[in-house]
Amino acid sequence: MRRVVTGKSRSDLKLYAVEAKEVNPPAGQSPIHWRLMTTHPVITFEQALQVIQ
């Protein structure tokens, strides 16, 4: 993601995305579906869980 140009020279911002979907929602309820953006590195499943928690 590119930073907004403010006249100052800065490097690009590295973002990671984590998607979480509720598999078995309560009866009559829509499932939760999150798309989270973070600057924390997310390479493994365990790292994704940390972001969600």
N, C-alpha and C positions, 0 to 999 in steps of 0.2 A: 504494500500500500504506500503510495507516495504522500509525503507530507504536504500540507498547504504551503504555498510559496509565501514567505514572509520577508524575503530579502536576506535571510541568514542561510548559510550553507549547512545543511544537515543531511545525514544519511537516511535512506529509506527505513521504514519501520517494518520489522518482520513480524507477521501475525500467523497464528495457528488457529485452526477451526476444529471444534469438537461438536458433534451432533449426538443428541441423546433423545431416544424415543421410548415412551412407556409401552411395554409389551402387553400387559394385562391390566387395563384400567378398570376401576370399579364399574359395576353394571350401570348403564345409563349415562356414563361419563365419557367425554372425549379424552383420548390419550394425550399426555403431555408430550410436546415435541419442541426441544430446544436446539438452537444453533448458537453456539458460544464462540466468541472471538477472544483470543488471549495473546499476550506477548510471552507467556511461559512456554518453553519448548514442549511439544506434545508429539512424541515419537512412539511411545508404548501405550498399551491399554491402561496400565497402572497410572501413567501420567495423565491420561484422559480422565480417569476416575478422580484424581486429585483436583482437576479443574472443575469438574461437576460438583464435587463436595464443597 
